[in-house]
């Protein structure tokens, strides 16, 4: 830890939302807001580090680092709201739809006013709650194990120019076993874990893409 590192934004420091709002922007935040201390999340406040007091006209999301994506603790501005009692409900889809609706309203009412959207999905932070349809698409993708896959991805990154061509593959941490030394049960577990993680990222890409498409439209 460092002196003064409290993890809390000082009251004399403006967020990007506040700076843009003061410069004529409509502002909104959707999804994860991990800037409010746990002891400040209550109906009685204080609200100084909630999104609406940090320069955002609109907020729809959850406070803290994580929430159940099937049954999230959602706030609309300063009010706790219930999500639909629907077995097909997922918060990431909900927040994307809400952000799209807000942008359309904003453009319809004040088309000459610029806007800023802070879009922060819970992915890929735990809990990894993902619809089965996304997980099924990843079936078997990681069965080769992390040793083979990390080398393949590393070579792809060099070909794509993501990393310099002379980059050396970092040594694997000593506490990570070689894939061949794992039991069949461990291989099955870790391959499944990777499938779910990749599925969550795929869903995040899809929902973020919906928002980007709405902006371009």
C-alpha positions as CSV (number, residue, x, y, z in Angstrom):
1,X,0.0,0.0,0.0
2,X,1.0,3.6,-0.5
3,X,0.3,6.7,1.7
4,X,-3.1,8.1,0.8
5,X,-4.1,5.1,-1.4
6,X,-7.6,4.6,0.0
7,X,-9.2,3.4,-3.2
8,X,-11.6,6.3,-3.0
9,X,-11.8,9.2,-5.3
10,X,-11.2,12.4,-3.3
11,X,-14.0,14.9,-3.2
12,X,-11.8,17.6,-4.7
13,X,-11.1,15.5,-7.9
14,X,-13.5,15.5,-10.8
15,X,-14.4,12.4,-12.7
16,X,-14.4,12.3,-16.5
17,X,-18.2,12.4,-16.3
18,X,-18.2,15.6,-14.3
19,X,-15.6,17.3,-16.6
20,X,-17.6,16.4,-19.7
21,X,-21.0,17.4,-18.2
22,X,-19.6,20.8,-17.3
23,X,-18.5,21.1,-20.9
24,X,-21.9,20.6,-22.3
25,X,-22.2,16.8,-22.7
26,X,-25.1,14.5,-21.8
27,X,-23.5,11.8,-19.7
28,X,-24.5,8.3,-18.7
29,X,-23.0,5.2,-17.0
30,X,-24.2,1.7,-17.5
31,X,-23.0,-1.5,-15.8
32,X,-20.3,-1.8,-13.1
33,X,-19.6,1.1,-10.9
34,X,-16.7,0.2,-8.5
35,X,-16.1,3.7,-7.2
36,X,-18.4,3.7,-4.2
37,X,-17.2,2.3,-0.9
38,X,-19.2,-0.6,0.5
39,X,-20.0,1.5,3.6
40,X,-21.5,4.2,1.3
41,X,-23.9,1.9,-0.4
42,X,-27.1,2.5,1.5
43,X,-30.5,4.3,1.0
44,X,-29.3,7.1,3.3
45,X,-26.0,7.7,1.5
46,X,-23.7,9.5,1.5
47,X,-24.1,9.7,-2.3
48,X,-21.1,11.8,-3.1
49,X,-19.3,8.9,-4.8
50,X,-22.4,7.5,-6.6
51,X,-22.5,8.0,-10.4
52,X,-25.1,10.7,-10.3
53,X,-22.9,12.8,-8.0
54,X,-19.8,12.1,-10.1
55,X,-21.1,13.9,-13.2
56,X,-23.4,11.3,-14.8
57,X,-27.0,12.4,-15.6
58,X,-28.1,8.8,-15.9
59,X,-27.0,5.6,-14.2
60,X,-28.2,2.0,-14.6
61,X,-26.0,-0.7,-13.1
62,X,-24.6,-2.2,-10.0
63,X,-22.4,-0.7,-7.2
64,X,-19.3,-2.7,-6.3
65,X,-17.0,-5.2,-8.0
66,X,-19.4,-7.9,-8.9
67,X,-23.0,-9.1,-8.9
68,X,-25.2,-12.0,-9.9
69,X,-25.8,-11.5,-13.6
70,X,-29.0,-13.5,-13.5
71,X,-30.5,-11.7,-10.5
72,X,-28.4,-8.5,-10.1
73,X,-28.6,-5.8,-7.5
74,X,-29.4,-3.0,-9.9
75,X,-29.7,0.7,-9.3
76,X,-31.4,3.2,-11.5
77,X,-29.8,6.5,-10.5
78,X,-30.2,6.5,-6.7
79,X,-33.0,3.9,-6.5
80,X,-32.7,0.1,-6.2
81,X,-34.9,-1.5,-8.9
82,X,-36.1,-5.0,-9.5
83,X,-35.2,-6.8,-12.7
84,X,-37.6,-8.9,-14.7
85,X,-38.6,-12.3,-13.3
86,X,-37.6,-14.0,-16.5
87,X,-35.5,-17.2,-16.9
88,X,-34.0,-15.7,-20.0
89,X,-32.9,-12.5,-18.3
90,X,-29.2,-11.5,-18.2
91,X,-27.9,-8.2,-16.9
92,X,-25.4,-7.7,-19.7
93,X,-28.1,-7.8,-22.3
94,X,-30.3,-5.5,-20.1
95,X,-27.5,-2.9,-19.7
96,X,-26.8,-2.8,-23.4
97,X,-30.5,-2.3,-24.2
98,X,-30.8,0.4,-21.6
99,X,-27.7,2.2,-23.0
100,X,-29.1,2.0,-26.6
101,X,-32.4,3.4,-25.5
102,X,-30.8,6.2,-23.6
103,X,-28.7,7.2,-26.6
104,X,-31.7,7.2,-28.9
105,X,-33.7,9.4,-26.4
106,X,-30.7,11.7,-26.1
107,X,-30.3,12.1,-29.8
108,X,-34.1,12.6,-30.4
109,X,-34.4,15.3,-27.7
110,X,-31.1,17.1,-28.0
111,X,-29.5,16.0,-31.3
112,X,-27.0,18.9,-31.3
113,X,-25.7,18.0,-27.8
114,X,-22.7,15.6,-27.6
115,X,-23.0,12.6,-25.3
116,X,-20.6,10.4,-23.3
117,X,-21.5,6.8,-22.3
118,X,-19.4,4.9,-19.7
119,X,-20.2,1.3,-20.6
120,X,-18.8,-1.2,-18.1
121,X,-20.0,-4.8,-18.3
122,X,-19.4,-7.1,-15.3
123,X,-17.5,-9.4,-17.7
124,X,-15.1,-11.0,-17.4
125,X,-15.0,-10.6,-13.6
126,X,-16.5,-13.3,-11.5
127,X,-19.1,-14.6,-11.3
128,X,-18.9,-16.1,-14.7
129,X,-22.7,-16.3,-15.4
130,X,-23.2,-17.0,-19.1
131,X,-26.1,-18.4,-21.1
132,X,-25.7,-22.0,-22.2
133,X,-25.9,-21.0,-25.9
134,X,-22.6,-19.1,-25.6
135,X,-20.9,-21.8,-23.7
136,X,-21.9,-24.5,-26.2
137,X,-20.0,-22.6,-28.9
138,X,-16.8,-23.0,-27.0
139,X,-17.1,-26.8,-26.5
140,X,-13.8,-28.6,-26.9
141,X,-11.9,-25.4,-27.9
142,X,-9.4,-25.7,-25.0
143,X,-9.0,-29.5,-24.8
144,X,-5.4,-29.3,-26.1
145,X,-4.4,-27.6,-22.8
146,X,-2.8,-24.3,-21.9
147,X,0.8,-25.2,-23.0
148,X,-0.1,-25.7,-26.6
149,X,-2.7,-22.9,-26.7
150,X,-0.5,-20.2,-25.2
151,X,2.2,-20.9,-27.8
152,X,-0.3,-20.7,-30.6
153,X,-1.8,-17.5,-29.4
154,X,1.7,-16.0,-28.9
155,X,2.6,-16.8,-32.5
156,X,-0.7,-15.3,-33.7
157,X,-0.1,-12.1,-31.8
158,X,3.3,-11.7,-33.5
159,X,1.8,-12.3,-36.9
160,X,-0.9,-9.7,-36.3
161,X,1.6,-7.2,-35.0
162,X,0.1,-7.1,-31.5
163,X,3.6,-7.7,-30.1
164,X,7.0,-7.2,-31.7
165,X,8.2,-10.1,-33.8
166,X,11.3,-10.7,-31.6
167,X,9.3,-11.0,-28.4
168,X,10.2,-14.0,-26.3
169,X,7.4,-16.1,-24.7
170,X,7.4,-15.5,-20.9
171,X,8.2,-18.4,-18.7
172,X,5.2,-20.2,-17.2
173,X,4.8,-19.6,-13.5
174,X,6.3,-22.5,-11.5
175,X,3.1,-23.3,-9.7
176,X,1.3,-23.9,-13.0
177,X,1.7,-27.6,-13.9
178,X,2.4,-28.8,-17.4
179,X,-0.9,-29.8,-19.0
180,X,0.4,-33.4,-19.6
181,X,1.0,-33.8,-15.8
182,X,-2.6,-33.1,-14.9
183,X,-5.1,-35.8,-14.1
184,X,-8.0,-36.3,-16.6
185,X,-10.4,-34.8,-14.0
186,X,-8.2,-31.7,-13.7
187,X,-8.0,-31.3,-17.5
188,X,-11.7,-31.6,-17.8
189,X,-12.2,-29.0,-15.0
190,X,-9.8,-26.4,-16.4
191,X,-10.9,-26.9,-20.0
192,X,-14.5,-26.2,-18.9
193,X,-13.4,-23.2,-16.9
194,X,-11.7,-21.8,-20.0
195,X,-14.8,-22.5,-22.1
196,X,-17.1,-20.6,-19.7
197,X,-14.6,-17.7,-19.5
198,X,-14.3,-17.4,-23.3
199,X,-18.1,-17.6,-23.6
200,X,-18.5,-14.7,-21.2
201,X,-16.0,-12.7,-23.2
202,X,-17.9,-13.6,-26.4
203,X,-21.1,-12.4,-24.9
204,X,-19.5,-9.1,-23.8
205,X,-18.2,-8.6,-27.3
206,X,-21.7,-9.2,-28.8
207,X,-23.5,-6.8,-26.4
208,X,-20.8,-4.1,-26.7
209,X,-21.1,-4.6,-30.5
210,X,-24.9,-3.8,-30.2
211,X,-24.1,-0.5,-28.5
212,X,-21.4,0.4,-31.1
213,X,-23.8,-0.5,-33.9
214,X,-26.5,1.8,-32.4
215,X,-24.0,4.7,-32.3
216,X,-23.1,4.1,-36.0
217,X,-26.7,3.9,-37.0
